[in-house]
């Protein structure tokens, strides 16, 4: 009796899994291609580059000012009294510390700016992939280049649909 009950439960489970497998529709998206051609991401990268350039320009100005003061110190040091020498050396050390601190803060600021710009785009892309998947009946979608996806059937490629929903058209070369 227990054996029959177990066999009956096992058959029901197999039939249940078989029914679910028939509803399975797997797609994939080339996220790297979408990212490389997405105008919003290109704009974000341009904004980040401009921000980095602005900080780099400020850093270079600070370094140049420091170098000028060091050269001035080296020229005038032989004629300086000890108190003036010590005061100037302390000032130069403080400037050097400020430059190092500015550089560290700038790197951190660029990282934060990068996150501020990219996180909303990553969220938008994920939501768009979810929407395209739902609209087209896909139960599972893989990222083509970050997971192992082996397929010869290109019917599951939703890369172009994702780009279209994001408001742009991918270049005509292969989406793989």
ZADO-1210 file (C-alpha; in nm, 4 decimals, padded with zeros to 6 digits):
<atoms>
<atom x="00.0000" y="00.0000" z="00.0000" code="UNK" pos="1"/>
<atom x="00.2775" y="00.2428" z="00.0932" code="UNK" pos="2"/>
<atom x="00.4664" y="00.1520" z="-00.2237" code="UNK" pos="3"/>
<atom x="00.1600" y="00.2286" z="-00.4392" code="UNK" pos="4"/>
<atom x="00.1028" y="00.5564" z="-00.2605" code="UNK" pos="5"/>
<atom x="00.4677" y="00.6523" z="-00.3122" code="UNK" pos="6"/>
<atom x="00.4482" y="00.5575" z="-00.6814" code="UNK" pos="7"/>
<atom x="00.1277" y="00.7581" z="-00.7211" code="UNK" pos="8"/>
<atom x="00.2857" y="01.0677" z="-00.5561" code="UNK" pos="9"/>
<atom x="00.5997" y="01.0275" z="-00.7697" code="UNK" pos="10"/>
<atom x="00.3904" y="01.0074" z="-01.0891" code="UNK" pos="11"/>
<atom x="00.1939" y="01.3164" z="-00.9906" code="UNK" pos="12"/>
<atom x="00.5173" y="01.5057" z="-00.9254" code="UNK" pos="13"/>
<atom x="00.6616" y="01.4005" z="-01.2608" code="UNK" pos="14"/>
<atom x="00.3458" y="01.5098" z="-01.4403" code="UNK" pos="15"/>
<atom x="00.3563" y="01.8405" z="-01.2538" code="UNK" pos="16"/>
<atom x="00.7191" y="01.8993" z="-01.3570" code="UNK" pos="17"/>
<atom x="00.6426" y="01.8000" z="-01.7161" code="UNK" pos="18"/>
<atom x="00.3597" y="02.0540" z="-01.7260" code="UNK" pos="19"/>
<atom x="00.5885" y="02.3264" z="-01.5950" code="UNK" pos="20"/>
<atom x="00.8606" y="02.2360" z="-01.8442" code="UNK" pos="21"/>
<atom x="00.6172" y="02.2890" z="-02.1304" code="UNK" pos="22"/>
<atom x="00.5639" y="02.6490" z="-02.0068" code="UNK" pos="23"/>
<atom x="00.9352" y="02.7120" z="-01.9834" code="UNK" pos="24"/>
<atom x="01.0616" y="02.9776" z="-02.2257" code="UNK" pos="25"/>
<atom x="01.4243" y="03.0828" z="-02.1974" code="UNK" pos="26"/>
<atom x="01.5732" y="03.3939" z="-02.3516" code="UNK" pos="27"/>
<atom x="01.9005" y="03.5788" z="-02.3339" code="UNK" pos="28"/>
<atom x="02.0198" y="03.9360" z="-02.3653" code="UNK" pos="29"/>
<atom x="02.3612" y="04.0712" z="-02.4545" code="UNK" pos="30"/>
<atom x="02.3842" y="04.3251" z="-02.1701" code="UNK" pos="31"/>
<atom x="02.7333" y="04.4366" z="-02.2710" code="UNK" pos="32"/>
<atom x="02.6131" y="04.5275" z="-02.6205" code="UNK" pos="33"/>
<atom x="02.3153" y="04.7207" z="-02.4835" code="UNK" pos="34"/>
<atom x="02.5428" y="04.9044" z="-02.2407" code="UNK" pos="35"/>
<atom x="02.8005" y="04.9841" z="-02.5085" code="UNK" pos="36"/>
<atom x="02.5424" y="05.1441" z="-02.7381" code="UNK" pos="37"/>
<atom x="02.2934" y="05.2910" z="-02.4888" code="UNK" pos="38"/>
<atom x="02.2843" y="05.6710" z="-02.5334" code="UNK" pos="39"/>
<atom x="02.1956" y="05.7300" z="-02.1666" code="UNK" pos="40"/>
<atom x="02.5022" y="05.5348" z="-02.0575" code="UNK" pos="41"/>
<atom x="02.7194" y="05.7213" z="-02.3064" code="UNK" pos="42"/>
<atom x="02.5895" y="06.0497" z="-02.1604" code="UNK" pos="43"/>
<atom x="02.6608" y="05.9275" z="-01.8065" code="UNK" pos="44"/>
<atom x="03.0147" y="05.8274" z="-01.9083" code="UNK" pos="45"/>
<atom x="03.0684" y="06.1700" z="-02.0660" code="UNK" pos="46"/>
<atom x="02.9458" y="06.3403" z="-01.7487" code="UNK" pos="47"/>
<atom x="03.1767" y="06.1244" z="-01.5368" code="UNK" pos="48"/>
<atom x="03.4725" y="06.1982" z="-01.7662" code="UNK" pos="49"/>
<atom x="03.4055" y="06.5737" z="-01.7460" code="UNK" pos="50"/>
<atom x="03.3874" y="06.5507" z="-01.3672" code="UNK" pos="51"/>
<atom x="03.7168" y="06.3578" z="-01.3531" code="UNK" pos="52"/>
<atom x="03.8805" y="06.6141" z="-01.5836" code="UNK" pos="53"/>
<atom x="03.7612" y="06.9015" z="-01.3636" code="UNK" pos="54"/>
<atom x="03.9073" y="06.7379" z="-01.0528" code="UNK" pos="55"/>
<atom x="04.2289" y="06.6505" z="-01.2359" code="UNK" pos="56"/>
<atom x="04.2665" y="07.0137" z="-01.3465" code="UNK" pos="57"/>
<atom x="04.2236" y="07.1318" z="-00.9875" code="UNK" pos="58"/>
<atom x="04.4783" y="06.8755" z="-00.8686" code="UNK" pos="59"/>
<atom x="04.7296" y="06.9829" z="-01.1336" code="UNK" pos="60"/>
<atom x="04.6859" y="07.3474" z="-01.0285" code="UNK" pos="61"/>
<atom x="04.7552" y="07.2543" z="-00.6669" code="UNK" pos="62"/>
<atom x="05.0641" y="07.0541" z="-00.7666" code="UNK" pos="63"/>
<atom x="05.1924" y="07.3358" z="-00.9862" code="UNK" pos="64"/>
<atom x="05.1448" y="07.5866" z="-00.7029" code="UNK" pos="65"/>
<atom x="05.3299" y="07.3516" z="-00.4680" code="UNK" pos="66"/>
<atom x="05.6173" y="07.3059" z="-00.7148" code="UNK" pos="67"/>
<atom x="05.6471" y="07.6826" z="-00.7596" code="UNK" pos="68"/>
<atom x="05.6654" y="07.7301" z="-00.3831" code="UNK" pos="69"/>
<atom x="05.9265" y="07.4540" z="-00.3513" code="UNK" pos="70"/>
<atom x="06.1392" y="07.6164" z="-00.6214" code="UNK" pos="71"/>
<atom x="06.1013" y="07.9536" z="-00.4524" code="UNK" pos="72"/>
<atom x="06.2005" y="07.7993" z="-00.1190" code="UNK" pos="73"/>
<atom x="06.5062" y="07.6297" z="-00.2721" code="UNK" pos="74"/>
<atom x="06.6152" y="07.9592" z="-00.4278" code="UNK" pos="75"/>
<atom x="06.5640" y="08.1687" z="-00.1158" code="UNK" pos="76"/>
<atom x="06.6573" y="07.9131" z="00.1525" code="UNK" pos="77"/>
<atom x="07.0253" y="08.0124" z="00.1793" code="UNK" pos="78"/>
<atom x="06.9266" y="08.3729" z="00.2686" code="UNK" pos="79"/>
<atom x="06.6441" y="08.2760" z="00.5113" code="UNK" pos="80"/>
<atom x="06.6792" y="08.2821" z="00.8868" code="UNK" pos="81"/>
<atom x="06.6018" y="07.9567" z="01.0710" code="UNK" pos="82"/>
<atom x="06.2524" y="08.0617" z="01.1852" code="UNK" pos="83"/>
<atom x="06.1468" y="08.1578" z="00.8312" code="UNK" pos="84"/>
<atom x="06.2954" y="07.8345" z="00.6963" code="UNK" pos="85"/>
<atom x="06.1030" y="07.6225" z="00.9476" code="UNK" pos="86"/>
<atom x="05.7831" y="07.8152" z="00.8821" code="UNK" pos="87"/>
<atom x="05.8185" y="07.7737" z="00.5045" code="UNK" pos="88"/>
<atom x="05.9018" y="07.4031" z="00.5371" code="UNK" pos="89"/>
<atom x="05.5947" y="07.3516" z="00.7553" code="UNK" pos="90"/>
<atom x="05.3836" y="07.5374" z="00.4993" code="UNK" pos="91"/>
<atom x="05.5212" y="07.3160" z="00.2207" code="UNK" pos="92"/>
<atom x="05.4549" y="07.0000" z="00.4211" code="UNK" pos="93"/>
<atom x="05.0980" y="07.1160" z="00.4847" code="UNK" pos="94"/>
<atom x="05.0493" y="07.1861" z="00.1141" code="UNK" pos="95"/>
<atom x="05.1808" y="06.8413" z="00.0260" code="UNK" pos="96"/>
<atom x="04.9417" y="06.6825" z="00.2770" code="UNK" pos="97"/>
<atom x="04.6538" y="06.8861" z="00.1330" code="UNK" pos="98"/>
<atom x="04.7407" y="06.7664" z="-00.2181" code="UNK" pos="99"/>
<atom x="04.7462" y="06.4038" z="-00.1047" code="UNK" pos="100"/>
<atom x="04.4156" y="06.4502" z="00.0770" code="UNK" pos="101"/>
<atom x="04.2595" y="06.6203" z="-00.2251" code="UNK" pos="102"/>
<atom x="04.3739" y="06.3340" z="-00.4491" code="UNK" pos="103"/>
<atom x="04.2237" y="06.0727" z="-00.2144" code="UNK" pos="104"/>
<atom x="03.8998" y="06.2689" z="-00.1824" code="UNK" pos="105"/>
<atom x="03.8830" y="06.3140" z="-00.5598" code="UNK" pos="106"/>
<atom x="03.9185" y="05.9397" z="-00.6194" code="UNK" pos="107"/>
<atom x="03.6452" y="05.8700" z="-00.3678" code="UNK" pos="108"/>
<atom x="03.4254" y="06.1396" z="-00.5178" code="UNK" pos="109"/>
<atom x="03.4681" y="05.9968" z="-00.8691" code="UNK" pos="110"/>
<atom x="03.3695" y="05.6527" z="-00.7395" code="UNK" pos="111"/>
<atom x="03.0607" y="05.7964" z="-00.5722" code="UNK" pos="112"/>
<atom x="02.9695" y="05.9924" z="-00.8855" code="UNK" pos="113"/>
<atom x="03.0106" y="05.6753" z="-01.0917" code="UNK" pos="114"/>
<atom x="02.7728" y="05.4908" z="-00.8582" code="UNK" pos="115"/>
<atom x="02.5252" y="05.7792" z="-00.8640" code="UNK" pos="116"/>
<atom x="02.5211" y="05.7721" z="-01.2429" code="UNK" pos="117"/>
<atom x="02.5299" y="05.3949" z="-01.3008" code="UNK" pos="118"/>
<atom x="02.2985" y="05.2498" z="-01.0362" code="UNK" pos="119"/>
<atom x="01.9825" y="05.4114" z="-01.1807" code="UNK" pos="120"/>
<atom x="02.0804" y="05.2942" z="-01.5292" code="UNK" pos="121"/>
<atom x="02.1454" y="04.9398" z="-01.4074" code="UNK" pos="122"/>
<atom x="01.8064" y="04.9427" z="-01.2341" code="UNK" pos="123"/>
<atom x="01.6396" y="05.0766" z="-01.5472" code="UNK" pos="124"/>
<atom x="01.8040" y="04.8064" z="-01.7585" code="UNK" pos="125"/>
<atom x="01.6976" y="04.5314" z="-01.5179" code="UNK" pos="126"/>
<atom x="01.3408" y="04.6619" z="-01.5089" code="UNK" pos="127"/>
<atom x="01.3374" y="04.6844" z="-01.8892" code="UNK" pos="128"/>
<atom x="01.4637" y="04.3273" z="-01.9250" code="UNK" pos="129"/>
<atom x="01.1953" y="04.2156" z="-01.6798" code="UNK" pos="130"/>
<atom x="00.9272" y="04.4019" z="-01.8782" code="UNK" pos="131"/>
<atom x="01.0419" y="04.2645" z="-02.2154" code="UNK" pos="132"/>
<atom x="01.0590" y="03.9156" z="-02.0659" code="UNK" pos="133"/>
<atom x="00.7062" y="03.9419" z="-01.9316" code="UNK" pos="134"/>
<atom x="00.5671" y="04.0942" z="-02.2534" code="UNK" pos="135"/>
<atom x="00.7178" y="03.8125" z="-02.4593" code="UNK" pos="136"/>
<atom x="00.6430" y="03.5251" z="-02.2228" code="UNK" pos="137"/>
<atom x="00.9986" y="03.4398" z="-02.1182" code="UNK" pos="138"/>
<atom x="01.0207" y="03.2570" z="-01.7869" code="UNK" pos="139"/>
<atom x="01.3997" y="03.2857" z="-01.7608" code="UNK" pos="140"/>
<atom x="01.6445" y="03.5311" z="-01.9187" code="UNK" pos="141"/>
<atom x="02.0214" y="03.4978" z="-01.9049" code="UNK" pos="142"/>
<atom x="02.2882" y="03.7579" z="-01.9670" code="UNK" pos="143"/>
<atom x="02.4717" y="03.6295" z="-02.2736" code="UNK" pos="144"/>
<atom x="02.8278" y="03.7187" z="-02.1738" code="UNK" pos="145"/>
<atom x="02.8139" y="03.6737" z="-01.7977" code="UNK" pos="146"/>
<atom x="02.6602" y="03.3271" z="-01.7808" code="UNK" pos="147"/>
<atom x="02.7102" y="03.0124" z="-01.9793" code="UNK" pos="148"/>
<atom x="02.4425" y="03.0144" z="-02.2454" code="UNK" pos="149"/>
<atom x="02.4719" y="02.7593" z="-02.5210" code="UNK" pos="150"/>
<atom x="02.2195" y="02.7931" z="-02.7989" code="UNK" pos="151"/>
<atom x="02.1996" y="02.7722" z="-03.1717" code="UNK" pos="152"/>
<atom x="01.8427" y="02.9039" z="-03.1683" code="UNK" pos="153"/>
<atom x="01.8558" y="03.2842" z="-03.1903" code="UNK" pos="154"/>
<atom x="01.4798" y="03.3070" z="-03.1270" code="UNK" pos="155"/>
<atom x="01.5421" y="03.3645" z="-02.7578" code="UNK" pos="156"/>
<atom x="01.7648" y="03.6685" z="-02.8146" code="UNK" pos="157"/>
<atom x="01.5813" y="03.9685" z="-02.6683" code="UNK" pos="158"/>
<atom x="01.8760" y="04.2088" z="-02.6889" code="UNK" pos="159"/>
<atom x="01.7233" y="04.4210" z="-02.9659" code="UNK" pos="160"/>
<atom x="01.3860" y="04.4283" z="-02.7873" code="UNK" pos="161"/>
<atom x="01.5508" y="04.5550" z="-02.4691" code="UNK" pos="162"/>
<atom x="01.7375" y="04.8278" z="-02.6569" code="UNK" pos="163"/>
<atom x="01.4184" y="04.9254" z="-02.8406" code="UNK" pos="164"/>
<atom x="01.2279" y="04.9518" z="-02.5120" code="UNK" pos="165"/>
<atom x="01.5112" y="05.1691" z="-02.3762" code="UNK" pos="166"/>
<atom x="01.4549" y="05.3999" z="-02.6721" code="UNK" pos="167"/>
<atom x="01.7366" y="05.3212" z="-02.9143" code="UNK" pos="168"/>
<atom x="01.8270" y="05.0796" z="-03.1892" code="UNK" pos="169"/>
<atom x="02.1343" y="04.8608" z="-03.1763" code="UNK" pos="170"/>
<atom x="02.3884" y="04.8759" z="-03.4561" code="UNK" pos="171"/>
<atom x="02.3285" y="04.6337" z="-03.7408" code="UNK" pos="172"/>
<atom x="02.6159" y="04.3992" z="-03.6573" code="UNK" pos="173"/>
<atom x="02.5375" y="04.0778" z="-03.4705" code="UNK" pos="174"/>
<atom x="02.4041" y="04.1155" z="-03.1153" code="UNK" pos="175"/>
<atom x="02.6248" y="03.8297" z="-02.9981" code="UNK" pos="176"/>
</atoms>
